[in-house]
Amino acid sequence: VQPIALGMAVGAWGAALAGPDMDLHVNTEDRQRVWRYNKILGTLWGWYWKPYDWLNGHRGRSHNIPAGTFDRFVLLFWLPVLASCYVAPSWWLVAWWLMVFVGQCCVDAVHLWLDGLM
C-alpha cells in the first residue's frame, strides 16, 4: 500500500469520525456513527468532544480550514502521533502525518462546500 494514500485514507476516516459539526450541542451524525458501533464508546466519544463543543460556536473556527481541521486533528490523533514519534522517530513520519492532515482537510472541504461555506 502506498504510504501517501494510506495517510490520506486515515485522515479521511478521522474526518468522518470528527467533522466540523462536532461543535453542535446535539448528537451529530459523527457522534451517532460511533454510538451505533458501540453505545458505551459512543457515549465516551460524546463526552470527549464536549469541551470542543463548548469552546467553538457553530460555524466559527471549527468551520475554517486549516485552523478548525488542525484542532480536530490534534484532538483525534495526539496519542498516535506521540506514540509513533516515540517508537519510530524519523523524518518520513512527519510527512506521513502531514498526509493524514491533508486527507482530513479534503473531507472537511467537501463538508464545507456542501454547507455552502466554500
Disulfide bonds with the S-S distance in Angstrom:
none
